[in-house]
Amino acid sequence: MLPAGNLSRTAIDDHGQRAEPPYWTPLPDEIAQAEAKLPVALHETWDPRAHGIPDKLEGYGRQYFGVTISGRRTLVVNAFCANWVGSDLEAEVFKVWDGGSCYFAGYYDVADSRFTTISVNAAG
């Protein structure tokens, strides 16, 4: 989990989302609720590249942090293939350009208890 104090607008404004302050640190219960809904959200998203991910989801690492999008508390789930090595996940937001379905982000509206966006990285 990435604490709110380690976030900045430039670090998280990707995937076409307009994340803004206030940033917040997700609670374990909020993360658990999002995780429980993630497989279904991946199957239901418009992007067919996401549809095969639920079968491999246990092999993905995660990074969680809280942002505000359009005034709504949104939990971001950054996910990556377990063999990913890079930055300290509690110190900074990790970003990878391309990589296909090995990298995706889910945006979970806490109040509505649903994913609003699933964004799978481009292949390349």
N, C-alpha and C positions, 0 to 999 in steps of 0.2 A: 504494500500500500504506500502511495506517495502522499506525504503530509501536505496540507494546504499551503503551508509556508514555503514549500519548494516549487510552487507553480508560478508561471508568468504567462501573460497573454500570448507572447510570441512562441512559447514552448508548446502550447496546446491548440493553437488555432489552425488545425489541419482538417482534412477530410470534408472540407466545405462547411464545417460547423462554426458558428460564431460564439465561441466560449468566452465568457466574461467573468470578472469578479462579481460577487464574492466567490472565491474558491473555498472549498470545505473538505474536510477529511471524512471519508465514508465510515460508517459504523459497520461492525461485523454483520449485523442483521441485514443491513441494506445490501451488502455484498452477497450474502447468502440468497436473498430474494432475487437479485439480478442473475446470479449463477443458475438458480433453479429454472429461470425462464429463458436462459441463453440458448439451449438446444432447439427449442421450438422457434425462437426468433430467427435462428440461422436457417432452419428449414423453410420458414415463411417469407424471408426477404426476397426481393425481386431479383437479386443477383445470383444466378445459378452456381457461381464459383463457391458460394457459401454453403450450398446444400449438402456437400459431402463432409463438411467440417465436423458436424456433431458426432460422427462415427469415430473421429480421431481426437475429440476434444480433450480427453484425459492426457494427451501428449503435448498439450499447449501450456506454456507458462502464461502468467497474467500480471498485469499492473493495473491498479485501481486508483482513481482519483476523482474528486468532485469539482464540478464547474457549474456555472449558471448559463443556460442557453434560453434566450427569449424570456428571461425572468423565472425559469424553471430550474430547480435543483436537478442536475443531471450527473449520474454516475458513469464515468467513462471506464470501459473495460478494454485495455490494450492487450491483445493476445498475440503470441508468437510461438513458433515451433520450439520445442524444448531445447534444441541444439543451439539456439541463439545465445551469443555471448556479446556483452557490450557494457553499457553504462550501468551504474548502480541504480537499481529500480526504485530505491527509496530516496534517491537524491535528485533525479531528473527524469523527465518524460523521455521515453525512448521513441525514436522515429526511424523508420526504415522506408525508403522509397523503393517501390517495386517489390518483388518477392512473392507475388501472387497470394494464394490462400494460406501461405505459411504465416502471414501477418494480417490481422484485421482488428478493427475497433468497433465496439458496440456502445451506443449511447442510450442509457436507461433513465427514463423519467421516473424519479422516485415517487412522486405523488400519484402518478397514474399507474405505477407498477407495470411498466411496459417499455420495451425497447422501441425507440423512435427511429433509429438508424443503425444499420449494420453496414460497415464500409470495409470491403476487402481490398487489399493493395493490388495494384496493377501488376501483371507479369512483365518481366523485362530484365 
